[in-house]
Amino acid sequence: MVILIQSTDQVGLVAAISSVLAKQGWNIISLREYVDPSTTRFFIRIETSGQVNDAEALLLQRELSGILPATATVQVNPIALKKIVVMVTKEHHCLSDLLVRHHFKELGASIQCVIGNHPDLEDLCQRFDVPFYAVAAEGKDKAGFEAGITSIIDQYQPDFIVLAKFMRILSAAFNAKYPLKIINIHHSFLPAFIGANPYKQAFERGVKLIGATAHFVTDDLDEGPIIFQEIIPVNHTYNAQKMRQAGKEIEMAVLARALQLVFDDRVFVFRNKTVVFD
């Protein structure tokens, strides 16, 4: 069982939380906590031995909420595979990596289906026996296109939606339906080179480092809370195409690491920032 709590800070929180768990017989095997000095916000991740059913989780959540500040949020999560839906366009590298990890049970989640706005990656999904749905955007307005996607997603009730190189901007209405549940891989080290063609932008700027960023999706394009980032060095011999090729490798690595952190319940979001217990 994993317990995630965030609240305003006050003296004695860790002791009070530990006391509730001890009284109910839960043995703490891992505890990480952090207080943000700029906001006096308290974050704690606790992992215990044993599992809980839904009724036990709800009871423990109520017990913990009763000894915490009124504005605290408490999650009691069984250690279980998350369910995800993956959305793609035409690029295969991130999807391929996720499908291989899923096939060998190394993803930490179960891919329920893949949705593409082009049919190009259907054959790849069939090879891994994962359902693929093609939802074309052509001839539809944004609302109609997203309604088609939503109708599929809601069949599976996923914990998260992963944009594995889904090259379309989602509407505020769509994002609001899945708050902090949509994870995107962006092909640059944000906040640099927001939007399209980041490798072309990087080449024209003559950068010496390129990177990738995994973040939660919000209404501000490529400005959602950052989960994980990495960079690699490049030099003057790299043109935009060579940067793009090198970037694919780091995009796969960054997305995989970010998803691992999220699926392990190691990521807190407060305002537009994250606290990550890696």
Buried (B, 14 or more C-beta within 10 A) or exposed (E): BBBBBBBBBEEEBEEBBBEBBEEBEBEBEEBEBBBBEEEEBBBBBBBBEEEBEEEBBEBBBEBBBEEBEEEBEBBBBEEEEBBBBBBBBEBBBBBBBBBEBBBEEEBBBBBBBBBBBBEBBBEBBEEBEBBBBBBEBEEEEBEEBBBBBBEBBEEBEBBBBBBBBBEBEBBEEBBEBBEBBBBBBBBBBBEBBBEEBBBBBBBEEEBEEBBBBBBBBBBEEBBBBBBBBBBBEBEEEBEBEEBBEBBBEBBBBBBBBBBBBBBBBBBBBBEEEBBBBE
